[in-house]
Amino acid sequence: MKYKGIIFDMDGTLLDSMEMWRGLDRRFLRENGIEPPADISEIVKNMTVERSAEYFTERFSLNMTPQQVIERVEAIATDEYRFYLPLKDGAKAFLEQAAARKIPCALASVTYRSLLDAALERLGIAQYFKTVLTPDAEIAGKHDPAIYRKAAEILGTAPAETIVIEDALYAAETAKQAGFFTVGFRDITGKEEWEKLTALCDITVDTWQALAEALNMSASE
């Protein structure tokens, strides 16, 4: 495959953060005196930040507006991004190899922009991305291909020659249907979802080292 650009997801692919996120909703609910339902993480995992905040206020009758929920959750998560969450093993080396080969890269994430910026600066990887895209007035999230198309437009590459790397099945489905070369990256993925991701994506990998080898981007190449 002749690729000319790469679009990265952040959480669960570059950043080892999904365990934190999966516990964040429970932490927030307990903070507000509510015992979390067993399935709460599964319910909200594919929602945008705004939709999950609305869901929490509606389902649990919180004495908070959705915006207040967002602000509190962001405050809890900020310290993790600013001080603690690590890159996945091999992620920075992969970015360095892409830069060495002059492959333009974009970051497309549904995470708060302030959190992304804090982690990118701390980890020293902001310079590898030509653009960082998050949901806004024009980009609803990853159920819609607009975020990937906008990233490719900024990179100056066509979908068919642009790699999208995702750990979430729904996001990979969106990218694949929009004509991108899709890589499934294994994170905290159940067996059934991983099988679906494997069937859907052009390639699937467990590590950044494996992806570098699959794309002939290892340091020895």
MODELLER restraints for C-alpha pairs under 7 A, 6 or more apart:
rsr = mdl.restraints
at = mdl.atoms
rsr.add(forms.Gaussian(group=physical.xy_distance, feature=features.Distance(at['CA:2:A'], at['CA:161:A']), mean=6.25, stdev=0.5))
rsr.add(forms.Gaussian(group=physical.xy_distance, feature=features.Distance(at['CA:3:A'], at['CA:161:A']), mean=4.45, stdev=0.5))
rsr.add(forms.Gaussian(group=physical.xy_distance, feature=features.Distance(at['CA:3:A'], at['CA:162:A']), mean=5.56, stdev=0.5))
rsr.add(forms.Gaussian(group=physical.xy_distance, feature=features.Distance(at['CA:3:A'], at['CA:163:A']), mean=6.76, stdev=0.5))
rsr.add(forms.Gaussian(group=physical.xy_distance, feature=features.Distance(at['CA:4:A'], at['CA:103:A']), mean=6.06, stdev=0.5))
rsr.add(forms.Gaussian(group=physical.xy_distance, feature=features.Distance(at['CA:4:A'], at['CA:157:A']), mean=6.38, stdev=0.5))
rsr.add(forms.Gaussian(group=physical.xy_distance, feature=features.Distance(at['CA:4:A'], at['CA:161:A']), mean=5.61, stdev=0.5))
rsr.add(forms.Gaussian(group=physical.xy_distance, feature=features.Distance(at['CA:4:A'], at['CA:162:A']), mean=5.90, stdev=0.5))
rsr.add(forms.Gaussian(group=physical.xy_distance, feature=features.Distance(at['CA:5:A'], at['CA:103:A']), mean=5.56, stdev=0.5))
rsr.add(forms.Gaussian(group=physical.xy_distance, feature=features.Distance(at['CA:5:A'], at['CA:104:A']), mean=5.12, stdev=0.5))
rsr.add(forms.Gaussian(group=physical.xy_distance, feature=features.Distance(at['CA:5:A'], at['CA:105:A']), mean=5.83, stdev=0.5))
rsr.add(forms.Gaussian(group=physical.xy_distance, feature=features.Distance(at['CA:5:A'], at['CA:155:A']), mean=6.60, stdev=0.5))
rsr.add(forms.Gaussian(group=physical.xy_distance, feature=features.Distance(at['CA:5:A'], at['CA:157:A']), mean=6.27, stdev=0.5))
rsr.add(forms.Gaussian(group=physical.xy_distance, feature=features.Distance(at['CA:5:A'], at['CA:161:A']), mean=6.87, stdev=0.5))
rsr.add(forms.Gaussian(group=physical.xy_distance, feature=features.Distance(at['CA:5:A'], at['CA:162:A']), mean=4.76, stdev=0.5))
rsr.add(forms.Gaussian(group=physical.xy_distance, feature=features.Distance(at['CA:5:A'], at['CA:163:A']), mean=6.29, stdev=0.5))
rsr.add(forms.Gaussian(group=physical.xy_distance, feature=features.Distance(at['CA:6:A'], at['CA:104:A']), mean=6.56, stdev=0.5))
rsr.add(forms.Gaussian(group=physical.xy_distance, feature=features.Distance(at['CA:6:A'], at['CA:105:A']), mean=4.83, stdev=0.5))
rsr.add(forms.Gaussian(group=physical.xy_distance, feature=features.Distance(at['CA:6:A'], at['CA:106:A']), mean=6.37, stdev=0.5))
rsr.add(forms.Gaussian(group=physical.xy_distance, feature=features.Distance(at['CA:6:A'], at['CA:162:A']), mean=5.56, stdev=0.5))
rsr.add(forms.Gaussian(group=physical.xy_distance, feature=features.Distance(at['CA:6:A'], at['CA:163:A']), mean=4.64, stdev=0.5))
rsr.add(forms.Gaussian(group=physical.xy_distance, feature=features.Distance(at['CA:6:A'], at['CA:164:A']), mean=6.01, stdev=0.5))
rsr.add(forms.Gaussian(group=physical.xy_distance, feature=features.Distance(at['CA:7:A'], at['CA:105:A']), mean=5.78, stdev=0.5))
rsr.add(forms.Gaussian(group=physical.xy_distance, feature=features.Distance(at['CA:7:A'], at['CA:106:A']), mean=4.73, stdev=0.5))
rsr.add(forms.Gaussian(group=physical.xy_distance, feature=features.Distance(at['CA:7:A'], at['CA:107:A']), mean=5.68, stdev=0.5))
rsr.add(forms.Gaussian(group=physical.xy_distance, feature=features.Distance(at['CA:7:A'], at['CA:108:A']), mean=6.60, stdev=0.5))
rsr.add(forms.Gaussian(group=physical.xy_distance, feature=features.Distance(at['CA:7:A'], at['CA:163:A']), mean=5.99, stdev=0.5))
rsr.add(forms.Gaussian(group=physical.xy_distance, feature=features.Distance(at['CA:7:A'], at['CA:164:A']), mean=4.74, stdev=0.5))
rsr.add(forms.Gaussian(group=physical.xy_distance, feature=features.Distance(at['CA:7:A'], at['CA:165:A']), mean=6.37, stdev=0.5))
rsr.add(forms.Gaussian(group=physical.xy_distance, feature=features.Distance(at['CA:8:A'], at['CA:106:A']), mean=6.15, stdev=0.5))
rsr.add(forms.Gaussian(group=physical.xy_distance, feature=features.Distance(at['CA:8:A'], at['CA:107:A']), mean=4.84, stdev=0.5))
rsr.add(forms.Gaussian(group=physical.xy_distance, feature=features.Distance(at['CA:8:A'], at['CA:108:A']), mean=6.04, stdev=0.5))
rsr.add(forms.Gaussian(group=physical.xy_distance, feature=features.Distance(at['CA:8:A'], at['CA:164:A']), mean=6.08, stdev=0.5))
rsr.add(forms.Gaussian(group=physical.xy_distance, feature=features.Distance(at['CA:8:A'], at['CA:165:A']), mean=5.19, stdev=0.5))
rsr.add(forms.Gaussian(group=physical.xy_distance, feature=features.Distance(at['CA:9:A'], at['CA:107:A']), mean=5.99, stdev=0.5))
rsr.add(forms.Gaussian(group=physical.xy_distance, feature=features.Distance(at['CA:9:A'], at['CA:108:A']), mean=5.41, stdev=0.5))
rsr.add(forms.Gaussian(group=physical.xy_distance, feature=features.Distance(at['CA:9:A'], at['CA:109:A']), mean=5.59, stdev=0.5))
rsr.add(forms.Gaussian(group=physical.xy_distance, feature=features.Distance(at['CA:9:A'], at['CA:165:A']), mean=6.06, stdev=0.5))
rsr.add(forms.Gaussian(group=physical.xy_distance, feature=features.Distance(at['CA:9:A'], at['CA:166:A']), mean=5.59, stdev=0.5))
rsr.add(forms.Gaussian(group=physical.xy_distance, feature=features.Distance(at['CA:10:A'], at['CA:109:A']), mean=6.02, stdev=0.5))
rsr.add(forms.Gaussian(group=physical.xy_distance, feature=features.Distance(at['CA:11:A'], at['CA:17:A']), mean=5.63, stdev=0.5))
rsr.add(forms.Gaussian(group=physical.xy_distance, feature=features.Distance(at['CA:11:A'], at['CA:18:A']), mean=6.29, stdev=0.5))
rsr.add(forms.Gaussian(group=physical.xy_distance, feature=features.Distance(at['CA:12:A'], at['CA:18:A']), mean=5.52, stdev=0.5))
rsr.add(forms.Gaussian(group=physical.xy_distance, feature=features.Distance(at['CA:12:A'], at['CA:167:A']), mean=6.17, stdev=0.5))
rsr.add(forms.Gaussian(group=physical.xy_distance, feature=features.Distance(at['CA:12:A'], at['CA:187:A']), mean=5.62, stdev=0.5))
rsr.add(forms.Gaussian(group=physical.xy_distance, feature=features.Distance(at['CA:13:A'], at['CA:166:A']), mean=6.66, stdev=0.5))
rsr.add(forms.Gaussian(group=physical.xy_distance, feature=features.Distance(at['CA:13:A'], at['CA:167:A']), mean=6.17, stdev=0.5))
rsr.add(forms.Gaussian(group=physical.xy_distance, feature=features.Distance(at['CA:13:A'], at['CA:185:A']), mean=6.32, stdev=0.5))
rsr.add(forms.Gaussian(group=physical.xy_distance, feature=features.Distance(at['CA:14:A'], at['CA:87:A']), mean=5.74, stdev=0.5))
rsr.add(forms.Gaussian(group=physical.xy_distance, feature=features.Distance(at['CA:14:A'], at['CA:88:A']), mean=5.65, stdev=0.5))
rsr.add(forms.Gaussian(group=physical.xy_distance, feature=features.Distance(at['CA:14:A'], at['CA:91:A']), mean=5.71, stdev=0.5))
rsr.add(forms.Gaussian(group=physical.xy_distance, feature=features.Distance(at['CA:15:A'], at['CA:86:A']), mean=6.05, stdev=0.5))
rsr.add(forms.Gaussian(group=physical.xy_distance, feature=features.Distance(at['CA:15:A'], at['CA:87:A']), mean=4.43, stdev=0.5))
rsr.add(forms.Gaussian(group=physical.xy_distance, feature=features.Distance(at['CA:15:A'], at['CA:88:A']), mean=5.51, stdev=0.5))
rsr.add(forms.Gaussian(group=physical.xy_distance, feature=features.Distance(at['CA:16:A'], at['CA:85:A']), mean=6.43, stdev=0.5))
rsr.add(forms.Gaussian(group=physical.xy_distance, feature=features.Distance(at['CA:16:A'], at['CA:86:A']), mean=5.72, stdev=0.5))
rsr.add(forms.Gaussian(group=physical.xy_distance, feature=features.Distance(at['CA:16:A'], at['CA:87:A']), mean=5.69, stdev=0.5))
rsr.add(forms.Gaussian(group=physical.xy_distance, feature=features.Distance(at['CA:16:A'], at['CA:88:A']), mean=5.41, stdev=0.5))
rsr.add(forms.Gaussian(group=physical.xy_distance, feature=features.Distance(at['CA:17:A'], at['CA:85:A']), mean=6.16, stdev=0.5))
rsr.add(forms.Gaussian(group=physical.xy_distance, feature=features.Distance(at['CA:22:A'], at['CA:41:A']), mean=5.98, stdev=0.5))
rsr.add(forms.Gaussian(group=physical.xy_distance, feature=features.Distance(at['CA:26:A'], at['CA:36:A']), mean=5.51, stdev=0.5))
rsr.add(forms.Gaussian(group=physical.xy_distance, feature=features.Distance(at['CA:28:A'], at['CA:73:A']), mean=6.90, stdev=0.5))
rsr.add(forms.Gaussian(group=physical.xy_distance, feature=features.Distance(at['CA:29:A'], at['CA:35:A']), mean=6.61, stdev=0.5))
rsr.add(forms.Gaussian(group=physical.xy_distance, feature=features.Distance(at['CA:29:A'], at['CA:36:A']), mean=6.17, stdev=0.5))
rsr.add(forms.Gaussian(group=physical.xy_distance, feature=features.Distance(at['CA:30:A'], at['CA:36:A']), mean=6.95, stdev=0.5))
rsr.add(forms.Gaussian(group=physical.xy_distance, feature=features.Distance(at['CA:44:A'], at['CA:52:A']), mean=5.93, stdev=0.5))
rsr.add(forms.Gaussian(group=physical.xy_distance, feature=features.Distance(at['CA:48:A'], at['CA:110:A']), mean=6.58, stdev=0.5))
rsr.add(forms.Gaussian(group=physical.xy_distance, feature=features.Distance(at['CA:48:A'], at['CA:141:A']), mean=6.52, stdev=0.5))
rsr.add(forms.Gaussian(group=physical.xy_distance, feature=features.Distance(at['CA:53:A'], at['CA:66:A']), mean=4.87, stdev=0.5))
rsr.add(forms.Gaussian(group=physical.xy_distance, feature=features.Distance(at['CA:53:A'], at['CA:69:A']), mean=5.80, stdev=0.5))
rsr.add(forms.Gaussian(group=physical.xy_distance, feature=features.Distance(at['CA:53:A'], at['CA:70:A']), mean=6.12, stdev=0.5))
rsr.add(forms.Gaussian(group=physical.xy_distance, feature=features.Distance(at['CA:54:A'], at['CA:66:A']), mean=5.15, stdev=0.5))
rsr.add(forms.Gaussian(group=physical.xy_distance, feature=features.Distance(at['CA:57:A'], at['CA:64:A']), mean=6.74, stdev=0.5))
rsr.add(forms.Gaussian(group=physical.xy_distance, feature=features.Distance(at['CA:57:A'], at['CA:65:A']), mean=6.80, stdev=0.5))
rsr.add(forms.Gaussian(group=physical.xy_distance, feature=features.Distance(at['CA:57:A'], at['CA:66:A']), mean=6.27, stdev=0.5))
rsr.add(forms.Gaussian(group=physical.xy_distance, feature=features.Distance(at['CA:78:A'], at['CA:115:A']), mean=5.90, stdev=0.5))
rsr.add(forms.Gaussian(group=physical.xy_distance, feature=features.Distance(at['CA:81:A'], at['CA:115:A']), mean=5.86, stdev=0.5))
rsr.add(forms.Gaussian(group=physical.xy_distance, feature=features.Distance(at['CA:81:A'], at['CA:118:A']), mean=6.16, stdev=0.5))
rsr.add(forms.Gaussian(group=physical.xy_distance, feature=features.Distance(at['CA:81:A'], at['CA:119:A']), mean=5.08, stdev=0.5))
rsr.add(forms.Gaussian(group=physical.xy_distance, feature=features.Distance(at['CA:82:A'], at['CA:118:A']), mean=5.12, stdev=0.5))
rsr.add(forms.Gaussian(group=physical.xy_distance, feature=features.Distance(at['CA:82:A'], at['CA:119:A']), mean=5.59, stdev=0.5))
rsr.add(forms.Gaussian(group=physical.xy_distance, feature=features.Distance(at['CA:82:A'], at['CA:122:A']), mean=6.78, stdev=0.5))
rsr.add(forms.Gaussian(group=physical.xy_distance, feature=features.Distance(at['CA:90:A'], at['CA:208:A']), mean=5.22, stdev=0.5))
rsr.add(forms.Gaussian(group=physical.xy_distance, feature=features.Distance(at['CA:90:A'], at['CA:209:A']), mean=5.97, stdev=0.5))
rsr.add(forms.Gaussian(group=physical.xy_distance, feature=features.Distance(at['CA:91:A'], at['CA:208:A']), mean=5.75, stdev=0.5))
rsr.add(forms.Gaussian(group=physical.xy_distance, feature=features.Distance(at['CA:94:A'], at['CA:208:A']), mean=6.59, stdev=0.5))
rsr.add(forms.Gaussian(group=physical.xy_distance, feature=features.Distance(at['CA:94:A'], at['CA:212:A']), mean=6.53, stdev=0.5))
rsr.add(forms.Gaussian(group=physical.xy_distance, feature=features.Distance(at['CA:95:A'], at['CA:128:A']), mean=6.60, stdev=0.5))
rsr.add(forms.Gaussian(group=physical.xy_distance, feature=features.Distance(at['CA:97:A'], at['CA:217:A']), mean=6.33, stdev=0.5))
rsr.add(forms.Gaussian(group=physical.xy_distance, feature=features.Distance(at['CA:97:A'], at['CA:219:A']), mean=6.78, stdev=0.5))
rsr.add(forms.Gaussian(group=physical.xy_distance, feature=features.Distance(at['CA:99:A'], at['CA:128:A']), mean=6.72, stdev=0.5))
rsr.add(forms.Gaussian(group=physical.xy_distance, feature=features.Distance(at['CA:104:A'], at['CA:130:A']), mean=6.58, stdev=0.5))
rsr.add(forms.Gaussian(group=physical.xy_distance, feature=features.Distance(at['CA:104:A'], at['CA:155:A']), mean=6.13, stdev=0.5))
rsr.add(forms.Gaussian(group=physical.xy_distance, feature=features.Distance(at['CA:105:A'], at['CA:128:A']), mean=6.67, stdev=0.5))
rsr.add(forms.Gaussian(group=physical.xy_distance, feature=features.Distance(at['CA:105:A'], at['CA:129:A']), mean=5.02, stdev=0.5))
rsr.add(forms.Gaussian(group=physical.xy_distance, feature=features.Distance(at['CA:105:A'], at['CA:130:A']), mean=5.86, stdev=0.5))
rsr.add(forms.Gaussian(group=physical.xy_distance, feature=features.Distance(at['CA:106:A'], at['CA:129:A']), mean=4.98, stdev=0.5))
rsr.add(forms.Gaussian(group=physical.xy_distance, feature=features.Distance(at['CA:106:A'], at['CA:130:A']), mean=5.60, stdev=0.5))
rsr.add(forms.Gaussian(group=physical.xy_distance, feature=features.Distance(at['CA:106:A'], at['CA:131:A']), mean=5.07, stdev=0.5))
rsr.add(forms.Gaussian(group=physical.xy_distance, feature=features.Distance(at['CA:106:A'], at['CA:132:A']), mean=5.95, stdev=0.5))
rsr.add(forms.Gaussian(group=physical.xy_distance, feature=features.Distance(at['CA:106:A'], at['CA:151:A']), mean=6.19, stdev=0.5))
rsr.add(forms.Gaussian(group=physical.xy_distance, feature=features.Distance(at['CA:107:A'], at['CA:129:A']), mean=6.44, stdev=0.5))
rsr.add(forms.Gaussian(group=physical.xy_distance, feature=features.Distance(at['CA:107:A'], at['CA:131:A']), mean=6.36, stdev=0.5))
rsr.add(forms.Gaussian(group=physical.xy_distance, feature=features.Distance(at['CA:107:A'], at['CA:132:A']), mean=4.67, stdev=0.5))
rsr.add(forms.Gaussian(group=physical.xy_distance, feature=features.Distance(at['CA:107:A'], at['CA:133:A']), mean=6.13, stdev=0.5))
rsr.add(forms.Gaussian(group=physical.xy_distance, feature=features.Distance(at['CA:108:A'], at['CA:132:A']), mean=6.00, stdev=0.5))
rsr.add(forms.Gaussian(group=physical.xy_distance, feature=features.Distance(at['CA:108:A'], at['CA:133:A']), mean=4.80, stdev=0.5))
rsr.add(forms.Gaussian(group=physical.xy_distance, feature=features.Distance(at['CA:108:A'], at['CA:134:A']), mean=6.09, stdev=0.5))
rsr.add(forms.Gaussian(group=physical.xy_distance, feature=features.Distance(at['CA:108:A'], at['CA:147:A']), mean=6.74, stdev=0.5))
rsr.add(forms.Gaussian(group=physical.xy_distance, feature=features.Distance(at['CA:109:A'], at['CA:133:A']), mean=6.34, stdev=0.5))
rsr.add(forms.Gaussian(group=physical.xy_distance, feature=features.Distance(at['CA:109:A'], at['CA:134:A']), mean=5.24, stdev=0.5))
rsr.add(forms.Gaussian(group=physical.xy_distance, feature=features.Distance(at['CA:110:A'], at['CA:134:A']), mean=5.35, stdev=0.5))
rsr.add(forms.Gaussian(group=physical.xy_distance, feature=features.Distance(at['CA:110:A'], at['CA:135:A']), mean=6.02, stdev=0.5))
rsr.add(forms.Gaussian(group=physical.xy_distance, feature=features.Distance(at['CA:110:A'], at['CA:141:A']), mean=6.11, stdev=0.5))
rsr.add(forms.Gaussian(group=physical.xy_distance, feature=features.Distance(at['CA:111:A'], at['CA:134:A']), mean=6.90, stdev=0.5))
rsr.add(forms.Gaussian(group=physical.xy_distance, feature=features.Distance(at['CA:113:A'], at['CA:134:A']), mean=6.48, stdev=0.5))
rsr.add(forms.Gaussian(group=physical.xy_distance, feature=features.Distance(at['CA:120:A'], at['CA:126:A']), mean=4.99, stdev=0.5))
rsr.add(forms.Gaussian(group=physical.xy_distance, feature=features.Distance(at['CA:133:A'], at['CA:147:A']), mean=6.92, stdev=0.5))
rsr.add(forms.Gaussian(group=physical.xy_distance, feature=features.Distance(at['CA:135:A'], at['CA:141:A']), mean=5.35, stdev=0.5))
rsr.add(forms.Gaussian(group=physical.xy_distance, feature=features.Distance(at['CA:139:A'], at['CA:146:A']), mean=5.91, stdev=0.5))
rsr.add(forms.Gaussian(group=physical.xy_distance, feature=features.Distance(at['CA:139:A'], at['CA:147:A']), mean=5.73, stdev=0.5))
rsr.add(forms.Gaussian(group=physical.xy_distance, feature=features.Distance(at['CA:141:A'], at['CA:147:A']), mean=6.88, stdev=0.5))
rsr.add(forms.Gaussian(group=physical.xy_distance, feature=features.Distance(at['CA:142:A'], at['CA:171:A']), mean=5.33, stdev=0.5))
rsr.add(forms.Gaussian(group=physical.xy_distance, feature=features.Distance(at['CA:142:A'], at['CA:174:A']), mean=6.76, stdev=0.5))
rsr.add(forms.Gaussian(group=physical.xy_distance, feature=features.Distance(at['CA:143:A'], at['CA:170:A']), mean=6.83, stdev=0.5))
rsr.add(forms.Gaussian(group=physical.xy_distance, feature=features.Distance(at['CA:143:A'], at['CA:171:A']), mean=6.36, stdev=0.5))
rsr.add(forms.Gaussian(group=physical.xy_distance, feature=features.Distance(at['CA:143:A'], at['CA:174:A']), mean=6.01, stdev=0.5))
rsr.add(forms.Gaussian(group=physical.xy_distance, feature=features.Distance(at['CA:144:A'], at['CA:174:A']), mean=6.46, stdev=0.5))
rsr.add(forms.Gaussian(group=physical.xy_distance, feature=features.Distance(at['CA:145:A'], at['CA:174:A']), mean=5.79, stdev=0.5))
rsr.add(forms.Gaussian(group=physical.xy_distance, feature=features.Distance(at['CA:145:A'], at['CA:175:A']), mean=6.23, stdev=0.5))
rsr.add(forms.Gaussian(group=physical.xy_distance, feature=features.Distance(at['CA:145:A'], at['CA:178:A']), mean=6.32, stdev=0.5))
rsr.add(forms.Gaussian(group=physical.xy_distance, feature=features.Distance(at['CA:148:A'], at['CA:175:A']), mean=6.85, stdev=0.5))
rsr.add(forms.Gaussian(group=physical.xy_distance, feature=features.Distance(at['CA:152:A'], at['CA:158:A']), mean=6.40, stdev=0.5))
rsr.add(forms.Gaussian(group=physical.xy_distance, feature=features.Distance(at['CA:152:A'], at['CA:159:A']), mean=6.66, stdev=0.5))
rsr.add(forms.Gaussian(group=physical.xy_distance, feature=features.Distance(at['CA:159:A'], at['CA:179:A']), mean=5.51, stdev=0.5))
rsr.add(forms.Gaussian(group=physical.xy_distance, feature=features.Distance(at['CA:159:A'], at['CA:180:A']), mean=4.56, stdev=0.5))
rsr.add(forms.Gaussian(group=physical.xy_distance, feature=features.Distance(at['CA:160:A'], at['CA:179:A']), mean=5.67, stdev=0.5))
rsr.add(forms.Gaussian(group=physical.xy_distance, feature=features.Distance(at['CA:160:A'], at['CA:180:A']), mean=5.03, stdev=0.5))
rsr.add(forms.Gaussian(group=physical.xy_distance, feature=features.Distance(at['CA:160:A'], at['CA:181:A']), mean=6.02, stdev=0.5))
rsr.add(forms.Gaussian(group=physical.xy_distance, feature=features.Distance(at['CA:161:A'], at['CA:181:A']), mean=6.97, stdev=0.5))
rsr.add(forms.Gaussian(group=physical.xy_distance, feature=features.Distance(at['CA:162:A'], at['CA:180:A']), mean=5.87, stdev=0.5))
rsr.add(forms.Gaussian(group=physical.xy_distance, feature=features.Distance(at['CA:162:A'], at['CA:181:A']), mean=6.04, stdev=0.5))
rsr.add(forms.Gaussian(group=physical.xy_distance, feature=features.Distance(at['CA:163:A'], at['CA:180:A']), mean=6.19, stdev=0.5))
rsr.add(forms.Gaussian(group=physical.xy_distance, feature=features.Distance(at['CA:163:A'], at['CA:181:A']), mean=4.78, stdev=0.5))
rsr.add(forms.Gaussian(group=physical.xy_distance, feature=features.Distance(at['CA:163:A'], at['CA:182:A']), mean=5.79, stdev=0.5))
rsr.add(forms.Gaussian(group=physical.xy_distance, feature=features.Distance(at['CA:164:A'], at['CA:175:A']), mean=6.88, stdev=0.5))
rsr.add(forms.Gaussian(group=physical.xy_distance, feature=features.Distance(at['CA:164:A'], at['CA:180:A']), mean=6.49, stdev=0.5))
rsr.add(forms.Gaussian(group=physical.xy_distance, feature=features.Distance(at['CA:164:A'], at['CA:181:A']), mean=6.18, stdev=0.5))
rsr.add(forms.Gaussian(group=physical.xy_distance, feature=features.Distance(at['CA:164:A'], at['CA:182:A']), mean=4.96, stdev=0.5))
rsr.add(forms.Gaussian(group=physical.xy_distance, feature=features.Distance(at['CA:164:A'], at['CA:183:A']), mean=6.04, stdev=0.5))
rsr.add(forms.Gaussian(group=physical.xy_distance, feature=features.Distance(at['CA:165:A'], at['CA:182:A']), mean=6.12, stdev=0.5))
rsr.add(forms.Gaussian(group=physical.xy_distance, feature=features.Distance(at['CA:165:A'], at['CA:183:A']), mean=4.71, stdev=0.5))
rsr.add(forms.Gaussian(group=physical.xy_distance, feature=features.Distance(at['CA:165:A'], at['CA:184:A']), mean=6.12, stdev=0.5))
rsr.add(forms.Gaussian(group=physical.xy_distance, feature=features.Distance(at['CA:165:A'], at['CA:185:A']), mean=6.64, stdev=0.5))
rsr.add(forms.Gaussian(group=physical.xy_distance, feature=features.Distance(at['CA:166:A'], at['CA:172:A']), mean=5.74, stdev=0.5))
rsr.add(forms.Gaussian(group=physical.xy_distance, feature=features.Distance(at['CA:166:A'], at['CA:183:A']), mean=6.32, stdev=0.5))
rsr.add(forms.Gaussian(group=physical.xy_distance, feature=features.Distance(at['CA:166:A'], at['CA:184:A']), mean=5.37, stdev=0.5))
rsr.add(forms.Gaussian(group=physical.xy_distance, feature=features.Distance(at['CA:166:A'], at['CA:185:A']), mean=5.73, stdev=0.5))
rsr.add(forms.Gaussian(group=physical.xy_distance, feature=features.Distance(at['CA:167:A'], at['CA:184:A']), mean=5.56, stdev=0.5))
rsr.add(forms.Gaussian(group=physical.xy_distance, feature=features.Distance(at['CA:167:A'], at['CA:185:A']), mean=4.64, stdev=0.5))
rsr.add(forms.Gaussian(group=physical.xy_distance, feature=features.Distance(at['CA:167:A'], at['CA:186:A']), mean=5.77, stdev=0.5))
rsr.add(forms.Gaussian(group=physical.xy_distance, feature=features.Distance(at['CA:167:A'], at['CA:187:A']), mean=6.26, stdev=0.5))
rsr.add(forms.Gaussian(group=physical.xy_distance, feature=features.Distance(at['CA:169:A'], at['CA:193:A']), mean=6.92, stdev=0.5))
rsr.add(forms.Gaussian(group=physical.xy_distance, feature=features.Distance(at['CA:169:A'], at['CA:197:A']), mean=5.69, stdev=0.5))
rsr.add(forms.Gaussian(group=physical.xy_distance, feature=features.Distance(at['CA:172:A'], at['CA:182:A']), mean=6.51, stdev=0.5))
rsr.add(forms.Gaussian(group=physical.xy_distance, feature=features.Distance(at['CA:175:A'], at['CA:182:A']), mean=6.69, stdev=0.5))
rsr.add(forms.Gaussian(group=physical.xy_distance, feature=features.Distance(at['CA:176:A'], at['CA:182:A']), mean=5.86, stdev=0.5))
rsr.add(forms.Gaussian(group=physical.xy_distance, feature=features.Distance(at['CA:181:A'], at['CA:202:A']), mean=6.35, stdev=0.5))
rsr.add(forms.Gaussian(group=physical.xy_distance, feature=features.Distance(at['CA:182:A'], at['CA:201:A']), mean=5.21, stdev=0.5))
rsr.add(forms.Gaussian(group=physical.xy_distance, feature=features.Distance(at['CA:182:A'], at['CA:202:A']), mean=5.44, stdev=0.5))
rsr.add(forms.Gaussian(group=physical.xy_distance, feature=features.Distance(at['CA:182:A'], at['CA:203:A']), mean=6.95, stdev=0.5))
rsr.add(forms.Gaussian(group=physical.xy_distance, feature=features.Distance(at['CA:183:A'], at['CA:201:A']), mean=5.66, stdev=0.5))
rsr.add(forms.Gaussian(group=physical.xy_distance, feature=features.Distance(at['CA:183:A'], at['CA:202:A']), mean=6.04, stdev=0.5))
rsr.add(forms.Gaussian(group=physical.xy_distance, feature=features.Distance(at['CA:183:A'], at['CA:203:A']), mean=5.14, stdev=0.5))
rsr.add(forms.Gaussian(group=physical.xy_distance, feature=features.Distance(at['CA:183:A'], at['CA:204:A']), mean=5.47, stdev=0.5))
rsr.add(forms.Gaussian(group=physical.xy_distance, feature=features.Distance(at['CA:184:A'], at['CA:197:A']), mean=6.15, stdev=0.5))
rsr.add(forms.Gaussian(group=physical.xy_distance, feature=features.Distance(at['CA:184:A'], at['CA:198:A']), mean=6.86, stdev=0.5))
rsr.add(forms.Gaussian(group=physical.xy_distance, feature=features.Distance(at['CA:184:A'], at['CA:201:A']), mean=5.84, stdev=0.5))
rsr.add(forms.Gaussian(group=physical.xy_distance, feature=features.Distance(at['CA:184:A'], at['CA:203:A']), mean=6.35, stdev=0.5))
rsr.add(forms.Gaussian(group=physical.xy_distance, feature=features.Distance(at['CA:184:A'], at['CA:204:A']), mean=4.38, stdev=0.5))
rsr.add(forms.Gaussian(group=physical.xy_distance, feature=features.Distance(at['CA:184:A'], at['CA:205:A']), mean=6.37, stdev=0.5))
rsr.add(forms.Gaussian(group=physical.xy_distance, feature=features.Distance(at['CA:185:A'], at['CA:204:A']), mean=5.84, stdev=0.5))
rsr.add(forms.Gaussian(group=physical.xy_distance, feature=features.Distance(at['CA:185:A'], at['CA:205:A']), mean=5.26, stdev=0.5))
rsr.add(forms.Gaussian(group=physical.xy_distance, feature=features.Distance(at['CA:185:A'], at['CA:206:A']), mean=5.96, stdev=0.5))
rsr.add(forms.Gaussian(group=physical.xy_distance, feature=features.Distance(at['CA:186:A'], at['CA:205:A']), mean=6.24, stdev=0.5))
rsr.add(forms.Gaussian(group=physical.xy_distance, feature=features.Distance(at['CA:186:A'], at['CA:206:A']), mean=4.97, stdev=0.5))
rsr.add(forms.Gaussian(group=physical.xy_distance, feature=features.Distance(at['CA:198:A'], at['CA:204:A']), mean=5.83, stdev=0.5))
rsr.add(forms.Gaussian(group=physical.xy_distance, feature=features.Distance(at['CA:205:A'], at['CA:211:A']), mean=6.10, stdev=0.5))
rsr.add(forms.Gaussian(group=physical.xy_distance, feature=features.Distance(at['CA:212:A'], at['CA:218:A']), mean=4.96, stdev=0.5))
